């Protein structure tokens, strides 16, 4: 993958959910690895061309320009870019939204209720908003509610089980990764919402996940189960540290993590804080912990 691009075709039904399952036209999926200057796993973010939707253009690169040029061809199976959206408005996902909006004249779409957050991060006002369950602009791609990593987090689905096996893909941003785990950290991370999002995707029957970082995930249910188990394991570690006498977030970090987290201690502290917020909300630890969180800096 010398040019940073990975292109495939997925046979999907086009149109509404009641279309003829035997009428399948290809949905083109291209993954472009984009180097980013901001903090990101592996130093890159995956931008995707999913049918006519450009997702998460993190920076302007020659490889992404070339992929867009390909979509401007006369190939009916690779339509031109009609819309631009992001899975969430973190810096490693929005960096070139304004650039590609100007280049393509595509419709810029933000999540409903988060337009101001999107504009502040992307440097451009959205033309439209989309709510979970709706299709994005004039594409056949559907927005899926996946909060947790960030409050505005969306995923984007193409196709459905009516199209038969190996037909359904979900561009899932920072919901899941093929290896390792996803940061769910205070002040924005909501672990209860994140676990619910993973459970929803696990049960939805998608055939492939297209994550914001790293390679595609070919067994979505297994990946979601692994990530849920990881979070619950960390939760048990947090509870054990508190039960063992840890009195502040830093002490919980020291007790809950066996590996050296000195290089990412801010993320570890934010993760512990998110776990504490969930445990307090569930009545499993004392509310006094909220005061201890207020004394910390997780921004």
ROPATI-109982 format. One line per 2 residues: their letters; for each residue x, y, z of C-alpha. Coordinates in steps of 0.2 Angstrom, whole numbers. Layout:
! residues N
A = X Y Z; ...
END
This chain:
! residues 299
XX = 0 0 0; 14 12 -5
XX = 2 27 -9; -8 25 7
XX = -24 20 -2; -34 4 0
XX = -49 2 -12; -62 -11 -13
XX = -80 -13 -19; -94 -19 -7
XX = -110 -25 -15; -124 -16 -6
XX = -142 -12 -10; -145 7 -14
XX = -160 17 -9; -171 15 6
XX = -172 0 18; -187 -7 8
XX = -177 -9 -8; -176 -25 -18
XX = -163 -36 -10; -159 -44 -26
XX = -154 -27 -34; -137 -24 -28
XX = -125 -10 -34; -107 -9 -28
XX = -103 4 -14; -85 9 -16
XX = -75 10 -1; -58 18 0
XX = -47 19 15; -33 32 15
XX = -20 33 29; -17 51 33
XX = -2 56 43; -7 69 57
XX = 3 80 68; -9 79 82
XX = -9 64 95; -16 49 86
XX = -12 30 87; 2 26 75
XX = 3 44 70; -10 42 56
XX = -29 43 54; -39 34 42
XX = -49 44 30; -63 35 20
XX = -72 37 4; -88 28 8
XX = -99 29 -8; -101 48 -11
XX = -96 52 7; -79 58 13
XX = -76 54 31; -63 61 43
XX = -51 70 31; -38 73 45
XX = -25 82 34; -23 86 15
XX = -11 74 7; -7 68 -10
XX = -14 51 -7; -31 58 -2
XX = -31 70 -17; -28 56 -28
XX = -42 46 -21; -54 61 -23
XX = -48 62 -41; -52 44 -44
XX = -69 47 -38; -71 61 -50
XX = -69 49 -65; -83 43 -76
XX = -84 26 -67; -102 24 -61
XX = -97 13 -47; -86 26 -40
XX = -97 42 -38; -89 59 -35
XX = -89 66 -17; -106 73 -12
XX = -103 76 6; -90 77 20
XX = -93 72 38; -83 67 53
XX = -85 53 66; -81 66 79
XX = -73 83 81; -56 78 88
XX = -41 86 81; -35 70 72
XX = -51 69 62; -56 86 56
XX = -39 94 51; -43 96 32
XX = -62 97 32; -61 115 26
XX = -48 111 13; -58 97 5
XX = -75 107 6; -67 121 -4
XX = -59 108 -16; -74 98 -19
XX = -89 110 -16; -96 95 -6
XX = -110 97 7; -102 98 24
XX = -112 89 37; -111 89 56
XX = -120 80 69; -137 87 74
XX = -135 97 91; -116 98 89
XX = -114 111 74; -105 124 85
XX = -92 111 91; -90 105 73
XX = -87 122 66; -75 127 80
XX = -64 111 77; -65 111 58
XX = -64 129 54; -80 129 43
XX = -98 130 46; -108 114 41
XX = -121 116 27; -132 103 35
XX = -134 93 51; -138 74 52
XX = -146 65 66; -143 46 70
XX = -154 35 59; -154 48 45
XX = -145 47 28; -131 59 26
XX = -135 72 13; -138 65 -4
XX = -129 49 -1; -135 31 4
XX = -125 31 20; -134 31 36
XX = -128 40 52; -127 28 68
XX = -126 34 86; -110 29 94
XX = -106 41 109; -94 37 122
XX = -76 41 116; -84 58 112
XX = -101 65 115; -104 69 97
XX = -97 52 90; -106 45 75
XX = -103 30 64; -108 28 46
XX = -116 13 39; -118 7 21
XX = -129 -7 16; -138 -20 27
XX = -141 -38 30; -154 -39 17
XX = -140 -38 4; -133 -55 10
XX = -117 -61 18; -102 -49 19
XX = -112 -34 13; -113 -22 28
XX = -99 -10 33; -98 2 47
XX = -86 17 47; -84 17 66
XX = -71 31 69; -64 29 87
XX = -77 16 93; -66 1 89
XX = -48 -4 84; -42 -21 78
XX = -28 -21 91; -26 -12 108
XX = -40 -1 115; -48 15 113
XX = -46 30 125; -62 34 134
XX = -56 48 146; -63 62 156
XX = -69 76 153; -77 70 137
XX = -77 51 138; -93 42 145
XX = -89 24 148; -107 19 151
XX = -112 27 134; -96 19 126
XX = -101 1 132; -118 4 126
XX = -112 9 109; -101 -7 108
XX = -115 -18 113; -126 -10 99
XX = -113 -13 86; -109 -30 92
XX = -128 -35 90; -131 -26 74
XX = -124 -39 62; -111 -28 53
XX = -99 -38 42; -84 -26 43
XX = -79 -11 53; -68 2 46
XX = -60 11 61; -52 28 62
XX = -35 20 66; -27 4 60
XX = -33 -10 49; -51 -15 45
XX = -60 -26 57; -67 -42 49
XX = -75 -49 64; -85 -35 72
XX = -94 -45 85; -78 -52 92
XX = -69 -35 92; -83 -27 102
XX = -83 -42 114; -64 -39 117
XX = -66 -21 119; -80 -23 131
XX = -71 -36 141; -55 -24 142
XX = -66 -10 149; -74 -21 162
XX = -57 -28 167; -50 -10 169
XX = -66 -6 180; -62 -21 191
XX = -44 -14 193; -51 3 197
XX = -62 -4 211; -49 -15 218
XX = -37 0 219; -51 10 228
XX = -55 -4 240; -36 -6 243
XX = -35 12 250; -32 23 235
XX = -38 40 239; -36 50 223
XX = -35 48 205; -16 46 204
XX = -16 33 217; -29 23 207
XX = -19 25 192; -4 17 201
XX = -15 3 208; -25 -1 192
XX = -11 -1 179; 2 -14 180
XX = 12 -7 164; 22 9 164
XX = 10 23 159; 22 37 162
XX = 22 42 143; 3 43 143
XX = -1 46 161; -13 60 156
XX = -24 48 147; -23 35 161
XX = -29 48 173; -43 53 162
XX = -48 35 159; -48 32 178
XX = -59 48 180; -71 41 167
XX = -72 25 176; -75 34 193
XX = -89 44 186; -98 28 179
XX = -95 19 196; -102 34 206
XX = -117 36 194; -121 17 197
XX = -119 19 216; -105 7 217
XX = -92 19 225; -94 34 237
XX = -100 51 229; -86 59 238
XX = -75 54 223; -84 67 212
XX = -76 80 223; -59 72 221
XX = -61 72 202; -66 91 203
XX = -48 94 210; -40 85 195
XX = -36 92 178; -43 81 164
X = -45 94 150
END
